Each structure stands twice: as structure tokens, then as C-alpha cells.
């Protein structure tokens, strides 16, 4: 119980819309970003991200961002998979300002990680219901990109 093993599941690129700025709260500024679609590709599953869902962000001091995301994956063979994940994007304040301005920033300049949970009734992908995955993210100007790994 002192080690974690991982298996690469897929890479996903998410297309997002313009954020609705809800405004400040006790933790920072709440923003809700609509999911417009995207793609995911991996050795065991691939397909598209449906234009359903949202990323409910809280952006705090210095650009530290907490993510609360809901998306729906549709595999190439027709299965629907509901995904929810929480995450953290943080780094030096100057780097976070560059990200906020829409600049391309190398992913090794900031920390961006997520924890994913899957739900599906499709028996071909039922194995996803019983695992926790971790995403290593980056935020290019086109939208978030994650490499997702099952943790065992």
C-alpha cells in the first residue's frame, strides 16, 4: 500500500465557450464555462466529448484555479460515459497572468492536475465505474488538454 501504479487511458482536448462570470465569493471569483465539445483518444477508448456540461471554476488570488467539471464522453462504438472531475491549476502569479491573458504557456511552468470519476451503464466500459483516474493538464489558448491515467 505504499505505491501507486498508473495506466494511460486517453488524451482529451476540450473545446470550451466564453465564461459566464458569476462574481466574487468567499473563495475567489466564480466562473461557469460551457463545454462545447472535443475529442479523446487512447488505447482502450476513443471518441468525442459531447457539447454538454460545464466547468465551474473558482479563480482565487494570484490566479489559483479550482475546477469542478462535468462532461459526457461518447465512445467511437456508441457508449455514453459521464465524467466528473475536480482539479487544481496553480503556479507563479506571473505565469497565471499569462494563462489568463490567453498566452501559450509551457505546461512545466505551472501545476495542473485533476481527479476523475466515471459513470456508465454500458457493459463494455463498466470497468471505468470502479477506478479513479488522474489527469495531467495543460491550458493552451484553444482549450484544456489532459493526459488521463487510471490509478491502481
C-alpha positions as CSV (number, residue, x, y, z in Angstrom):
1,X,0.0,0.0,0.0
2,X,2.9,2.3,-0.4
3,X,3.0,2.8,-4.2
4,X,0.6,3.8,-6.9
5,X,0.6,2.3,-10.4
6,X,-0.9,4.0,-13.4
7,X,-2.1,3.1,-16.8
8,X,-2.6,5.6,-19.7
9,X,-6.3,5.7,-20.7
10,X,-6.6,8.6,-23.1
11,X,-5.7,12.1,-24.0
12,X,-8.6,14.6,-24.3
13,X,-8.9,18.0,-25.8
14,X,-11.9,20.0,-24.6
15,X,-13.5,22.9,-26.5
16,X,-14.9,25.5,-24.2
17,X,-17.1,28.6,-24.7
18,X,-16.9,32.0,-23.1
19,X,-17.2,32.0,-19.4
20,X,-20.1,33.5,-17.5
21,X,-18.6,35.5,-14.7
22,X,-20.8,35.0,-11.6
23,X,-18.6,37.2,-9.4
24,X,-16.7,37.1,-6.2
25,X,-17.4,34.8,-3.3
26,X,-15.6,33.8,-0.2
27,X,-13.0,31.8,-2.2
28,X,-12.4,33.9,-5.3
29,X,-14.3,34.7,-8.4
30,X,-16.8,32.1,-9.7
31,X,-16.9,31.5,-13.4
32,X,-19.0,28.9,-15.3
33,X,-17.6,27.8,-18.6
34,X,-19.8,25.8,-21.1
35,X,-18.3,22.7,-22.7
36,X,-18.7,22.9,-26.5
37,X,-17.2,19.5,-27.4
38,X,-13.9,17.9,-28.1
39,X,-12.1,14.6,-28.7
40,X,-10.5,11.9,-26.6
41,X,-8.1,9.2,-27.9
42,X,-6.4,6.3,-26.2
43,X,-5.5,2.6,-26.4
44,X,-8.8,1.4,-24.8
45,X,-11.3,4.1,-25.7
46,X,-11.7,6.9,-28.1
47,X,-14.4,9.2,-29.3
48,X,-15.9,12.6,-28.9
49,X,-16.8,14.9,-26.0
50,X,-20.5,15.9,-26.3
51,X,-21.4,19.6,-26.2
52,X,-23.0,19.1,-22.8
53,X,-21.6,20.1,-19.4
54,X,-19.7,22.8,-17.7
55,X,-16.6,23.8,-15.9
56,X,-17.5,25.7,-12.7
57,X,-14.2,27.5,-11.8
58,X,-13.3,29.4,-8.8
59,X,-10.3,31.7,-9.6
60,X,-8.6,32.9,-6.4
61,X,-5.7,35.2,-5.5
62,X,-2.8,35.0,-7.9
63,X,-4.8,33.0,-10.4
64,X,-5.0,29.8,-8.4
65,X,-8.0,28.0,-10.0
66,X,-10.2,25.2,-8.6
67,X,-12.1,23.2,-11.2
68,X,-15.4,21.4,-10.9
69,X,-16.2,19.8,-14.2
70,X,-19.0,17.6,-15.7
71,X,-18.7,16.2,-19.2
72,X,-20.1,13.4,-21.3
73,X,-17.9,11.2,-23.5
74,X,-19.3,9.3,-26.4
75,X,-17.0,6.4,-27.5
76,X,-16.4,5.6,-31.1
77,X,-18.6,2.5,-30.7
78,X,-21.5,4.4,-29.2
79,X,-21.2,4.1,-25.4
80,X,-22.0,7.1,-23.2
81,X,-19.8,7.9,-20.2
82,X,-20.5,10.6,-17.7
83,X,-17.3,12.1,-16.2
84,X,-16.9,14.4,-13.3
85,X,-13.6,15.8,-12.1
86,X,-12.2,18.2,-9.7
87,X,-8.8,19.8,-10.1
88,X,-6.3,22.5,-9.3
89,X,-4.3,24.8,-11.6
90,X,-1.7,26.9,-9.9
91,X,1.7,28.4,-10.4
92,X,3.7,31.6,-10.1
93,X,1.5,34.6,-10.3
94,X,3.2,35.9,-13.5
95,X,2.6,32.6,-15.2
96,X,-1.0,32.5,-14.2
97,X,-1.5,36.0,-15.5
98,X,-0.1,34.9,-18.9
99,X,-2.5,31.9,-18.9
100,X,-5.4,34.3,-18.1
101,X,-4.4,36.5,-20.9
102,X,-4.7,33.6,-23.4
103,X,-1.0,33.2,-24.0
104,X,0.6,29.8,-24.8
105,X,2.5,28.7,-21.6
106,X,4.6,25.6,-21.4
107,X,2.9,23.1,-19.1
108,X,6.0,22.6,-16.9
109,X,5.7,26.3,-15.8
110,X,2.6,25.6,-13.7
111,X,0.8,22.7,-11.9
112,X,-2.5,21.4,-13.4
113,X,-3.9,18.1,-12.0
114,X,-7.4,16.6,-11.9
115,X,-9.1,13.6,-10.3
116,X,-11.7,11.9,-12.5
117,X,-14.6,9.6,-11.7
118,X,-16.6,7.8,-14.5
119,X,-20.2,6.5,-14.7
120,X,-21.6,4.3,-17.4
121,X,-24.2,1.6,-17.8
122,X,-22.5,0.2,-20.9
123,X,-21.1,-3.3,-20.0
124,X,-18.1,-2.8,-22.4
125,X,-16.9,0.1,-20.3
126,X,-18.2,-1.0,-16.8
127,X,-14.6,-1.3,-15.7
128,X,-14.4,2.5,-15.6
129,X,-17.0,2.6,-12.8
130,X,-14.5,1.1,-10.5
131,X,-11.5,3.3,-10.9
132,X,-10.1,6.7,-10.1
133,X,-8.1,8.5,-12.8
134,X,-5.7,11.4,-12.6
135,X,-5.4,13.9,-15.4
136,X,-2.2,15.9,-16.1
137,X,-3.4,19.1,-17.7
138,X,-2.2,22.0,-19.8
139,X,-4.1,25.0,-20.9
140,X,-3.2,26.1,-24.4
141,X,-5.3,29.0,-25.9
142,X,-7.5,26.5,-27.7
143,X,-8.8,24.9,-24.5
144,X,-7.7,22.4,-21.9
145,X,-5.9,19.2,-22.8
146,X,-5.4,16.3,-20.4
147,X,-3.5,13.1,-20.4
148,X,-5.6,10.8,-18.2
149,X,-4.3,7.8,-16.3
150,X,-6.1,5.1,-14.3
151,X,-4.7,4.7,-10.8
152,X,-4.4,1.3,-9.2
